[in-house]
Amino acid sequence: MKTVDIRPQGRTGDLLSTIGGTLRAERNERELTLKQVAEGAHVSVSYLAEIERGEKDPSSKVLESIAGGLGIEVSELLVRIAFALEPAPVVPVADSLAA
């Protein structure tokens, strides 16, 4: 039986892209600039931008600092990243066509 991936658009299995995308989404949701978050996190604007683009692999300490710059707990940030990495449910094609 053929299966269909019903994962919402924008989700990716690539860890760095997911971390960066989650950080960007959280920053935009809070209407913060890169500069504001970078200053609060004590990292450079360019480094934060590279992380958001999935070009740099932040350490756990850096993620903790960025969470602080965003004004959220690191545990909340990690839960959001983990949620974005969840595997997509697989639904048989017959079930998806029945809807």
KEMITI-438243 format. One record per atom (N, C-alpha, C, O): residue in three letters; atom name; x, y, z; residue number from 1. Coordinates in steps of 0.2 Angstrom, whole numbers, always signed. Layout:
residues N
+--------+-------+-------+-------+-------+-----+
: residu : atome :    xx :    yy :    zz : num :
+--------+-------+-------+-------+-------+-----+
:    ala :    CA :     X :     Y :     Z : NUM :
...
+--------+-------+-------+-------+-------+-----+
//
This chain:
residues 99
+--------+-------+-------+-------+-------+-----+
: residu : atome :    xx :    yy :    zz : num :
+--------+-------+-------+-------+-------+-----+
:    met :     N :    +4 :    -6 :    +0 :   1 :
:    met :    CA :    +0 :    +0 :    +0 :   1 :
:    met :     C :    +4 :    +6 :    +0 :   1 :
:    met :     O :    +9 :    +7 :    +4 :   1 :
:    lys :     N :    +3 :   +11 :    -4 :   2 :
:    lys :    CA :    +7 :   +17 :    -5 :   2 :
:    lys :     C :    +5 :   +22 :    +1 :   2 :
:    lys :     O :    -1 :   +22 :    +3 :   2 :
:    thr :     N :   +10 :   +26 :    +4 :   3 :
:    thr :    CA :    +9 :   +30 :    +9 :   3 :
:    thr :     C :   +10 :   +37 :    +7 :   3 :
:    thr :     O :   +14 :   +39 :    +2 :   3 :
:    val :     N :    +8 :   +42 :   +11 :   4 :
:    val :    CA :    +8 :   +49 :    +9 :   4 :
:    val :     C :   +11 :   +53 :   +15 :   4 :
:    val :     O :    +9 :   +51 :   +21 :   4 :
:    asp :     N :   +16 :   +57 :   +14 :   5 :
:    asp :    CA :   +19 :   +61 :   +20 :   5 :
:    asp :     C :   +14 :   +67 :   +21 :   5 :
:    asp :     O :   +13 :   +71 :   +16 :   5 :
:    ile :     N :   +11 :   +68 :   +27 :   6 :
:    ile :    CA :    +6 :   +73 :   +28 :   6 :
:    ile :     C :   +10 :   +79 :   +32 :   6 :
:    ile :     O :    +6 :   +83 :   +36 :   6 :
:    arg :     N :   +16 :   +79 :   +33 :   7 :
:    arg :    CA :   +20 :   +84 :   +37 :   7 :
:    arg :     C :   +18 :   +91 :   +34 :   7 :
:    arg :     O :   +19 :   +92 :   +28 :   7 :
:    pro :     N :   +17 :   +95 :   +39 :   8 :
:    pro :    CA :   +16 :  +102 :   +37 :   8 :
:    pro :     C :   +22 :  +105 :   +33 :   8 :
:    pro :     O :   +27 :  +103 :   +34 :   8 :
:    gln :     N :   +21 :  +110 :   +28 :   9 :
:    gln :    CA :   +26 :  +113 :   +24 :   9 :
:    gln :     C :   +31 :  +116 :   +29 :   9 :
:    gln :     O :   +28 :  +119 :   +34 :   9 :
:    gly :     N :   +37 :  +117 :   +27 :  10 :
:    gly :    CA :   +42 :  +120 :   +31 :  10 :
:    gly :     C :   +45 :  +116 :   +36 :  10 :
:    gly :     O :   +51 :  +118 :   +39 :  10 :
:    arg :     N :   +43 :  +110 :   +38 :  11 :
:    arg :    CA :   +46 :  +106 :   +42 :  11 :
:    arg :     C :   +52 :  +102 :   +39 :  11 :
:    arg :     O :   +51 :  +100 :   +33 :  11 :
:    thr :     N :   +57 :  +101 :   +42 :  12 :
:    thr :    CA :   +63 :   +98 :   +39 :  12 :
:    thr :     C :   +66 :   +93 :   +44 :  12 :
:    thr :     O :   +66 :   +94 :   +50 :  12 :
:    gly :     N :   +70 :   +88 :   +41 :  13 :
:    gly :    CA :   +73 :   +83 :   +46 :  13 :
:    gly :     C :   +80 :   +86 :   +47 :  13 :
:    gly :     O :   +84 :   +83 :   +51 :  13 :
:    asp :     N :   +82 :   +91 :   +44 :  14 :
:    asp :    CA :   +89 :   +94 :   +44 :  14 :
:    asp :     C :   +90 :   +98 :   +51 :  14 :
:    asp :     O :   +86 :  +103 :   +52 :  14 :
:    leu :     N :   +94 :   +95 :   +56 :  15 :
:    leu :    CA :   +94 :   +98 :   +62 :  15 :
:    leu :     C :   +96 :  +106 :   +62 :  15 :
:    leu :     O :   +93 :  +110 :   +65 :  15 :
:    leu :     N :  +101 :  +107 :   +59 :  16 :
:    leu :    CA :  +103 :  +114 :   +59 :  16 :
:    leu :     C :   +98 :  +119 :   +56 :  16 :
:    leu :     O :   +97 :  +124 :   +58 :  16 :
:    ser :     N :   +95 :  +117 :   +50 :  17 :
:    ser :    CA :   +90 :  +121 :   +47 :  17 :
:    ser :     C :   +84 :  +122 :   +52 :  17 :
:    ser :     O :   +81 :  +127 :   +52 :  17 :
:    thr :     N :   +82 :  +116 :   +56 :  18 :
:    thr :    CA :   +77 :  +116 :   +60 :  18 :
:    thr :     C :   +78 :  +121 :   +66 :  18 :
:    thr :     O :   +74 :  +125 :   +68 :  18 :
:    ile :     N :   +84 :  +121 :   +69 :  19 :
:    ile :    CA :   +86 :  +125 :   +74 :  19 :
:    ile :     C :   +86 :  +132 :   +72 :  19 :
:    ile :     O :   +82 :  +136 :   +75 :  19 :
:    gly :     N :   +89 :  +134 :   +66 :  20 :
:    gly :    CA :   +88 :  +141 :   +64 :  20 :
:    gly :     C :   +82 :  +143 :   +62 :  20 :
:    gly :     O :   +80 :  +149 :   +64 :  20 :
:    gly :     N :   +78 :  +139 :   +59 :  21 :
:    gly :    CA :   +71 :  +141 :   +58 :  21 :
:    gly :     C :   +66 :  +142 :   +64 :  21 :
:    gly :     O :   +62 :  +147 :   +64 :  21 :
:    thr :     N :   +68 :  +138 :   +69 :  22 :
:    thr :    CA :   +64 :  +139 :   +75 :  22 :
:    thr :     C :   +66 :  +145 :   +79 :  22 :
:    thr :     O :   +62 :  +149 :   +81 :  22 :
:    leu :     N :   +72 :  +147 :   +79 :  23 :
:    leu :    CA :   +75 :  +153 :   +82 :  23 :
:    leu :     C :   +72 :  +159 :   +78 :  23 :
:    leu :     O :   +70 :  +164 :   +81 :  23 :
:    arg :     N :   +72 :  +159 :   +72 :  24 :
:    arg :    CA :   +70 :  +164 :   +68 :  24 :
:    arg :     C :   +62 :  +165 :   +69 :  24 :
:    arg :     O :   +60 :  +171 :   +70 :  24 :
:    ala :     N :   +58 :  +160 :   +69 :  25 :
:    ala :    CA :   +51 :  +160 :   +70 :  25 :
:    ala :     C :   +50 :  +163 :   +77 :  25 :
:    ala :     O :   +45 :  +167 :   +78 :  25 :
:    glu :     N :   +53 :  +161 :   +82 :  26 :
:    glu :    CA :   +52 :  +164 :   +89 :  26 :
:    glu :     C :   +54 :  +171 :   +89 :  26 :
:    glu :     O :   +51 :  +175 :   +93 :  26 :
:    arg :     N :   +60 :  +173 :   +86 :  27 :
:    arg :    CA :   +62 :  +180 :   +86 :  27 :
:    arg :     C :   +56 :  +184 :   +82 :  27 :
:    arg :     O :   +54 :  +190 :   +85 :  27 :
:    asn :     N :   +54 :  +182 :   +77 :  28 :
:    asn :    CA :   +49 :  +186 :   +73 :  28 :
:    asn :     C :   +42 :  +186 :   +77 :  28 :
:    asn :     O :   +39 :  +191 :   +77 :  28 :
:    glu :     N :   +40 :  +181 :   +80 :  29 :
:    glu :    CA :   +34 :  +180 :   +84 :  29 :
:    glu :     C :   +34 :  +186 :   +90 :  29 :
:    glu :     O :   +29 :  +189 :   +91 :  29 :
:    arg :     N :   +40 :  +187 :   +92 :  30 :
:    arg :    CA :   +41 :  +192 :   +98 :  30 :
:    arg :     C :   +43 :  +199 :   +95 :  30 :
:    arg :     O :   +44 :  +203 :   +99 :  30 :
:    glu :     N :   +43 :  +199 :   +88 :  31 :
:    glu :    CA :   +44 :  +206 :   +85 :  31 :
:    glu :     C :   +51 :  +209 :   +87 :  31 :
:    glu :     O :   +51 :  +215 :   +89 :  31 :
:    leu :     N :   +56 :  +204 :   +88 :  32 :
:    leu :    CA :   +63 :  +207 :   +90 :  32 :
:    leu :     C :   +67 :  +207 :   +84 :  32 :
:    leu :     O :   +66 :  +203 :   +79 :  32 :
:    thr :     N :   +72 :  +211 :   +84 :  33 :
:    thr :    CA :   +77 :  +211 :   +78 :  33 :
:    thr :     C :   +83 :  +207 :   +80 :  33 :
:    thr :     O :   +84 :  +204 :   +86 :  33 :
:    leu :     N :   +87 :  +205 :   +75 :  34 :
:    leu :    CA :   +93 :  +201 :   +76 :  34 :
:    leu :     C :   +97 :  +204 :   +81 :  34 :
:    leu :     O :  +100 :  +201 :   +85 :  34 :
:    lys :     N :   +98 :  +211 :   +80 :  35 :
:    lys :    CA :  +102 :  +215 :   +85 :  35 :
:    lys :     C :  +100 :  +214 :   +92 :  35 :
:    lys :     O :  +104 :  +213 :   +97 :  35 :
:    gln :     N :   +93 :  +215 :   +93 :  36 :
:    gln :    CA :   +91 :  +214 :  +100 :  36 :
:    gln :     C :   +92 :  +207 :  +103 :  36 :
:    gln :     O :   +94 :  +207 :  +109 :  36 :
:    val :     N :   +91 :  +202 :   +99 :  37 :
:    val :    CA :   +92 :  +195 :  +102 :  37 :
:    val :     C :   +99 :  +194 :  +103 :  37 :
:    val :     O :  +101 :  +191 :  +108 :  37 :
:    ala :     N :  +103 :  +196 :   +98 :  38 :
:    ala :    CA :  +111 :  +195 :   +99 :  38 :
:    ala :     C :  +113 :  +199 :  +105 :  38 :
:    ala :     O :  +118 :  +196 :  +108 :  38 :
:    glu :     N :  +111 :  +205 :  +106 :  39 :
:    glu :    CA :  +114 :  +208 :  +112 :  39 :
:    glu :     C :  +112 :  +205 :  +118 :  39 :
:    glu :     O :  +116 :  +204 :  +123 :  39 :
:    gly :     N :  +105 :  +203 :  +119 :  40 :
:    gly :    CA :  +103 :  +199 :  +125 :  40 :
:    gly :     C :  +106 :  +192 :  +126 :  40 :
:    gly :     O :  +107 :  +190 :  +131 :  40 :
:    ala :     N :  +109 :  +189 :  +120 :  41 :
:    ala :    CA :  +112 :  +183 :  +120 :  41 :
:    ala :     C :  +119 :  +183 :  +121 :  41 :
:    ala :     O :  +123 :  +178 :  +122 :  41 :
:    his :     N :  +122 :  +189 :  +120 :  42 :
:    his :    CA :  +129 :  +191 :  +121 :  42 :
:    his :     C :  +133 :  +187 :  +115 :  42 :
:    his :     O :  +138 :  +184 :  +116 :  42 :
:    val :     N :  +130 :  +187 :  +109 :  43 :
:    val :    CA :  +133 :  +184 :  +103 :  43 :
:    val :     C :  +133 :  +190 :   +98 :  43 :
:    val :     O :  +129 :  +195 :   +98 :  43 :
:    ser :     N :  +137 :  +189 :   +92 :  44 :
:    ser :    CA :  +137 :  +194 :   +87 :  44 :
:    ser :     C :  +131 :  +193 :   +83 :  44 :
:    ser :     O :  +128 :  +188 :   +82 :  44 :
:    val :     N :  +129 :  +199 :   +80 :  45 :
:    val :    CA :  +123 :  +198 :   +75 :  45 :
:    val :     C :  +124 :  +194 :   +69 :  45 :
:    val :     O :  +120 :  +190 :   +67 :  45 :
:    ser :     N :  +130 :  +194 :   +67 :  46 :
:    ser :    CA :  +132 :  +190 :   +61 :  46 :
:    ser :     C :  +132 :  +182 :   +63 :  46 :
:    ser :     O :  +130 :  +178 :   +59 :  46 :
:    tyr :     N :  +134 :  +181 :   +69 :  47 :
:    tyr :    CA :  +134 :  +174 :   +71 :  47 :
:    tyr :     C :  +127 :  +171 :   +72 :  47 :
:    tyr :     O :  +125 :  +166 :   +70 :  47 :
:    leu :     N :  +123 :  +175 :   +75 :  48 :
:    leu :    CA :  +116 :  +174 :   +76 :  48 :
:    leu :     C :  +112 :  +173 :   +69 :  48 :
:    leu :     O :  +108 :  +168 :   +68 :  48 :
:    ala :     N :  +114 :  +177 :   +64 :  49 :
:    ala :    CA :  +111 :  +176 :   +58 :  49 :
:    ala :     C :  +113 :  +170 :   +54 :  49 :
:    ala :     O :  +109 :  +167 :   +51 :  49 :
:    glu :     N :  +119 :  +168 :   +55 :  50 :
:    glu :    CA :  +122 :  +162 :   +52 :  50 :
:    glu :     C :  +118 :  +156 :   +56 :  50 :
:    glu :     O :  +117 :  +151 :   +52 :  50 :
:    ile :     N :  +117 :  +156 :   +62 :  51 :
:    ile :    CA :  +113 :  +151 :   +65 :  51 :
:    ile :     C :  +106 :  +150 :   +63 :  51 :
:    ile :     O :  +104 :  +145 :   +61 :  51 :
:    glu :     N :  +103 :  +156 :   +62 :  52 :
:    glu :    CA :   +96 :  +156 :   +59 :  52 :
:    glu :     C :   +96 :  +153 :   +52 :  52 :
:    glu :     O :   +91 :  +150 :   +50 :  52 :
:    arg :     N :  +101 :  +154 :   +48 :  53 :
:    arg :    CA :  +101 :  +152 :   +41 :  53 :
:    arg :     C :  +103 :  +144 :   +41 :  53 :
:    arg :     O :  +104 :  +141 :   +36 :  53 :
:    gly :     N :  +105 :  +141 :   +47 :  54 :
:    gly :    CA :  +107 :  +134 :   +47 :  54 :
:    gly :     C :  +114 :  +133 :   +45 :  54 :
:    gly :     O :  +116 :  +128 :   +43 :  54 :
:    glu :     N :  +118 :  +139 :   +45 :  55 :
:    glu :    CA :  +125 :  +138 :   +43 :  55 :
:    glu :     C :  +130 :  +137 :   +48 :  55 :
:    glu :     O :  +136 :  +134 :   +47 :  55 :
:    lys :     N :  +128 :  +138 :   +55 :  56 :
:    lys :    CA :  +132 :  +137 :   +60 :  56 :
:    lys :     C :  +129 :  +132 :   +65 :  56 :
:    lys :     O :  +123 :  +132 :   +66 :  56 :
:    asp :     N :  +133 :  +128 :   +69 :  57 :
:    asp :    CA :  +130 :  +123 :   +74 :  57 :
:    asp :     C :  +131 :  +126 :   +81 :  57 :
:    asp :     O :  +137 :  +126 :   +83 :  57 :
:    pro :     N :  +126 :  +129 :   +84 :  58 :
:    pro :    CA :  +127 :  +132 :   +90 :  58 :
:    pro :     C :  +128 :  +127 :   +96 :  58 :
:    pro :     O :  +125 :  +121 :   +96 :  58 :
:    ser :     N :  +132 :  +128 :  +101 :  59 :
:    ser :    CA :  +133 :  +124 :  +106 :  59 :
:    ser :     C :  +127 :  +124 :  +111 :  59 :
:    ser :     O :  +123 :  +129 :  +110 :  59 :
:    ser :     N :  +126 :  +120 :  +116 :  60 :
:    ser :    CA :  +121 :  +120 :  +120 :  60 :
:    ser :     C :  +121 :  +127 :  +124 :  60 :
:    ser :     O :  +116 :  +130 :  +126 :  60 :
:    lys :     N :  +127 :  +129 :  +126 :  61 :
:    lys :    CA :  +128 :  +136 :  +130 :  61 :
:    lys :     C :  +125 :  +141 :  +125 :  61 :
:    lys :     O :  +122 :  +146 :  +128 :  61 :
:    val :     N :  +127 :  +141 :  +119 :  62 :
:    val :    CA :  +124 :  +147 :  +114 :  62 :
:    val :     C :  +117 :  +146 :  +114 :  62 :
:    val :     O :  +114 :  +152 :  +114 :  62 :
:    leu :     N :  +114 :  +140 :  +113 :  63 :
:    leu :    CA :  +107 :  +140 :  +113 :  63 :
:    leu :     C :  +104 :  +143 :  +119 :  63 :
:    leu :     O :   +98 :  +146 :  +119 :  63 :
:    glu :     N :  +107 :  +141 :  +125 :  64 :
:    glu :    CA :  +104 :  +144 :  +131 :  64 :
:    glu :     C :  +104 :  +151 :  +131 :  64 :
:    glu :     O :  +100 :  +155 :  +134 :  64 :
:    ser :     N :  +110 :  +154 :  +129 :  65 :
:    ser :    CA :  +110 :  +161 :  +129 :  65 :
:    ser :     C :  +105 :  +165 :  +124 :  65 :
:    ser :     O :  +102 :  +170 :  +125 :  65 :
:    ile :     N :  +104 :  +161 :  +118 :  66 :
:    ile :    CA :   +99 :  +164 :  +113 :  66 :
:    ile :     C :   +92 :  +164 :  +116 :  66 :
:    ile :     O :   +88 :  +168 :  +115 :  66 :
:    ala :     N :   +91 :  +158 :  +120 :  67 :
:    ala :    CA :   +84 :  +158 :  +123 :  67 :
:    ala :     C :   +83 :  +164 :  +128 :  67 :
:    ala :     O :   +78 :  +167 :  +128 :  67 :
:    gly :     N :   +89 :  +165 :  +132 :  68 :
:    gly :    CA :   +88 :  +171 :  +136 :  68 :
:    gly :     C :   +87 :  +177 :  +132 :  68 :
:    gly :     O :   +83 :  +182 :  +134 :  68 :
:    gly :     N :   +91 :  +178 :  +126 :  69 :
:    gly :    CA :   +90 :  +184 :  +122 :  69 :
:    gly :     C :   +83 :  +185 :  +120 :  69 :
:    gly :     O :   +80 :  +190 :  +118 :  69 :
:    leu :     N :   +79 :  +179 :  +119 :  70 :
:    leu :    CA :   +72 :  +179 :  +116 :  70 :
:    leu :     C :   +67 :  +180 :  +122 :  70 :
:    leu :     O :   +62 :  +181 :  +121 :  70 :
:    gly :     N :   +70 :  +179 :  +128 :  71 :
:    gly :    CA :   +66 :  +180 :  +134 :  71 :
:    gly :     C :   +62 :  +173 :  +135 :  71 :
:    gly :     O :   +56 :  +174 :  +138 :  71 :
:    ile :     N :   +64 :  +167 :  +134 :  72 :
:    ile :    CA :   +61 :  +161 :  +135 :  72 :
:    ile :     C :   +66 :  +156 :  +138 :  72 :
:    ile :     O :   +72 :  +157 :  +138 :  72 :
:    glu :     N :   +63 :  +151 :  +142 :  73 :
:    glu :    CA :   +67 :  +146 :  +145 :  73 :
:    glu :     C :   +70 :  +142 :  +139 :  73 :
:    glu :     O :   +67 :  +141 :  +134 :  73 :
:    val :     N :   +76 :  +140 :  +140 :  74 :
:    val :    CA :   +79 :  +135 :  +136 :  74 :
:    val :     C :   +75 :  +129 :  +135 :  74 :
:    val :     O :   +75 :  +126 :  +129 :  74 :
:    ser :     N :   +72 :  +126 :  +140 :  75 :
:    ser :    CA :   +68 :  +120 :  +139 :  75 :
:    ser :     C :   +62 :  +121 :  +134 :  75 :
:    ser :     O :   +61 :  +117 :  +130 :  75 :
:    glu :     N :   +59 :  +127 :  +135 :  76 :
:    glu :    CA :   +54 :  +129 :  +130 :  76 :
:    glu :     C :   +57 :  +129 :  +123 :  76 :
:    glu :     O :   +53 :  +126 :  +118 :  76 :
:    leu :     N :   +62 :  +132 :  +122 :  77 :
:    leu :    CA :   +65 :  +132 :  +115 :  77 :
:    leu :     C :   +67 :  +125 :  +113 :  77 :
:    leu :     O :   +66 :  +124 :  +107 :  77 :
:    leu :     N :   +70 :  +121 :  +117 :  78 :
:    leu :    CA :   +71 :  +114 :  +115 :  78 :
:    leu :     C :   +65 :  +110 :  +113 :  78 :
:    leu :     O :   +65 :  +106 :  +109 :  78 :
:    val :     N :   +60 :  +111 :  +117 :  79 :
:    val :    CA :   +54 :  +108 :  +115 :  79 :
:    val :     C :   +51 :  +110 :  +108 :  79 :
:    val :     O :   +49 :  +106 :  +104 :  79 :
:    arg :     N :   +51 :  +116 :  +107 :  80 :
:    arg :    CA :   +49 :  +119 :  +100 :  80 :
:    arg :     C :   +54 :  +116 :   +95 :  80 :
:    arg :     O :   +51 :  +114 :   +89 :  80 :
:    ile :     N :   +60 :  +115 :   +96 :  81 :
:    ile :    CA :   +64 :  +112 :   +91 :  81 :
:    ile :     C :   +63 :  +105 :   +90 :  81 :
:    ile :     O :   +62 :  +102 :   +84 :  81 :
:    ala :     N :   +62 :  +101 :   +95 :  82 :
:    ala :    CA :   +60 :   +94 :   +95 :  82 :
:    ala :     C :   +54 :   +93 :   +91 :  82 :
:    ala :     O :   +53 :   +88 :   +87 :  82 :
:    phe :     N :   +49 :   +97 :   +93 :  83 :
:    phe :    CA :   +42 :   +97 :   +89 :  83 :
:    phe :     C :   +43 :   +97 :   +82 :  83 :
:    phe :     O :   +40 :   +94 :   +78 :  83 :
:    ala :     N :   +47 :  +102 :   +80 :  84 :
:    ala :    CA :   +48 :  +103 :   +73 :  84 :
:    ala :     C :   +52 :   +97 :   +69 :  84 :
:    ala :     O :   +52 :   +97 :   +63 :  84 :
:    leu :     N :   +56 :   +94 :   +73 :  85 :
:    leu :    CA :   +59 :   +88 :   +71 :  85 :
:    leu :     C :   +55 :   +81 :   +71 :  85 :
:    leu :     O :   +58 :   +76 :   +68 :  85 :
:    glu :     N :   +49 :   +81 :   +74 :  86 :
:    glu :    CA :   +45 :   +75 :   +74 :  86 :
:    glu :     C :   +44 :   +72 :   +68 :  86 :
:    glu :     O :   +43 :   +76 :   +63 :  86 :
:    pro :     N :   +45 :   +66 :   +67 :  87 :
:    pro :    CA :   +44 :   +62 :   +61 :  87 :
:    pro :     C :   +36 :   +63 :   +59 :  87 :
:    pro :     O :   +32 :   +64 :   +63 :  87 :
:    ala :     N :   +35 :   +64 :   +52 :  88 :
:    ala :    CA :   +29 :   +65 :   +50 :  88 :
:    ala :     C :   +25 :   +58 :   +50 :  88 :
:    ala :     O :   +27 :   +53 :   +49 :  88 :
:    pro :     N :   +18 :   +59 :   +52 :  89 :
:    pro :    CA :   +14 :   +53 :   +52 :  89 :
:    pro :     C :   +13 :   +50 :   +45 :  89 :
:    pro :     O :   +13 :   +54 :   +41 :  89 :
:    val :     N :   +13 :   +44 :   +45 :  90 :
:    val :    CA :   +12 :   +41 :   +38 :  90 :
:    val :     C :    +5 :   +38 :   +38 :  90 :
:    val :     O :    +3 :   +34 :   +42 :  90 :
:    val :     N :    +2 :   +40 :   +33 :  91 :
:    val :    CA :    -5 :   +39 :   +32 :  91 :
:    val :     C :    -6 :   +35 :   +25 :  91 :
:    val :     O :    -4 :   +37 :   +20 :  91 :
:    pro :     N :   -10 :   +29 :   +25 :  92 :
:    pro :    CA :   -11 :   +26 :   +19 :  92 :
:    pro :     C :   -15 :   +30 :   +14 :  92 :
:    pro :     O :   -19 :   +34 :   +16 :  92 :
:    val :     N :   -13 :   +29 :    +8 :  93 :
:    val :    CA :   -16 :   +34 :    +3 :  93 :
:    val :     C :   -24 :   +33 :    +3 :  93 :
:    val :     O :   -28 :   +38 :    +2 :  93 :
:    ala :     N :   -26 :   +27 :    +4 :  94 :
:    ala :    CA :   -33 :   +26 :    +4 :  94 :
:    ala :     C :   -37 :   +30 :   +10 :  94 :
:    ala :     O :   -42 :   +32 :    +9 :  94 :
:    asp :     N :   -33 :   +30 :   +16 :  95 :
:    asp :    CA :   -36 :   +34 :   +21 :  95 :
:    asp :     C :   -36 :   +42 :   +19 :  95 :
:    asp :     O :   -41 :   +45 :   +21 :  95 :
:    ser :     N :   -31 :   +44 :   +16 :  96 :
:    ser :    CA :   -31 :   +51 :   +14 :  96 :
:    ser :     C :   -36 :   +53 :    +9 :  96 :
:    ser :     O :   -38 :   +59 :    +9 :  96 :
:    leu :     N :   -38 :   +48 :    +5 :  97 :
:    leu :    CA :   -42 :   +50 :    -1 :  97 :
:    leu :     C :   -50 :   +49 :    +2 :  97 :
:    leu :     O :   -54 :   +52 :    -1 :  97 :
:    ala :     N :   -51 :   +46 :    +7 :  98 :
:    ala :    CA :   -57 :   +45 :   +10 :  98 :
:    ala :     C :   -60 :   +52 :   +13 :  98 :
:    ala :     O :   -66 :   +52 :   +14 :  98 :
:    ala :     N :   -55 :   +56 :   +15 :  99 :
:    ala :    CA :   -57 :   +62 :   +18 :  99 :
:    ala :     C :   -61 :   +67 :   +14 :  99 :
:    ala :     O :   -63 :   +73 :   +16 :  99 :
+--------+-------+-------+-------+-------+-----+
//
